[in-house]
């Protein structure tokens, strides 16, 4: 018999007893009625007895649901009868097992994440809206607290004992590099900060990354590359010059002085190439801070056209650019020359200038051979060049000029062939 059947049977029994008791009171008088009144509680007890385990199980189910609300999933229930209540208990236990497994997996992930964060060399600080540090990993404790726990302390109190450069970097707001004096050297750090809401409250995350070792390694790699490039260019120029000087001596000894003009022309060409190479390096290495002023577009385009051929797409902006005139002209000359050297027809080398409320966009486009994905990824890096005899400084200098103005440079192949170089500057 199922649980629902027993409940229905018990209810029917109670109804029958109530009806019989009423009829008895009316038919047999008070003596018989009194006996029946004694029988009713006994009957009720007999009826309630099989229902007691079910009532107890319902109370247990209610209790475990309350435990689930509190995050305690360690309970399971037992019901040995094969009825509807047994199915409910089985489903309830299965739910508890699922929640318990999910909680264990979540705890394991939290432990793994905490271990990773604690052991990373990047210092991390989480600060609540009142300025209290609510989380600091091992790197943060070593950097700012001499290994002591920082949780619960006020951020201003911690910064009071921190290097002045760190206080200034945090005071400026935003992300950026800063240097901390360390004897005769400087330790370079990168500060990143971001805000987010945790438990409905605004928090701020500070990340401090020590970059000195990485910068030193990158500096060594850069110097090695510079030395290789310079050595290559010097050898390419000096070896032919030495050979031509020897040839010139032989021609003089043989009395063939009429052929010396070719020798001298070649020596001059190699010397000019070497001069251009050295000047290019000097310009890249000694690029001064831009002196920003208003640059009228018609005048700038006129100066560019006196040096190189190109077409202008669309109308030039009425408002002038805000840039260093010499640096902007140099960047555009480099881009226009690259466009011509790409194999593009001269008529397809084009300049387009558009302006919005916040930025000025300059696009130089061509119909040359474009660039492969590998070249696009490295074209803006210093000393990278696919041209024979190229220095790899043209696009790098353009990028340096754009970033010095607070802008950026992007390269993309055009549909139908060719390349578009976009330089974006603040308006």
Order of alpha helices (4+ residues) and beta strands (2+ residues): alpha-alpha-alpha-beta-beta-alpha-alpha-alpha-beta-beta-beta-alpha-alpha-beta-alpha-beta-beta-alpha-beta-beta-alpha-alpha-beta-beta
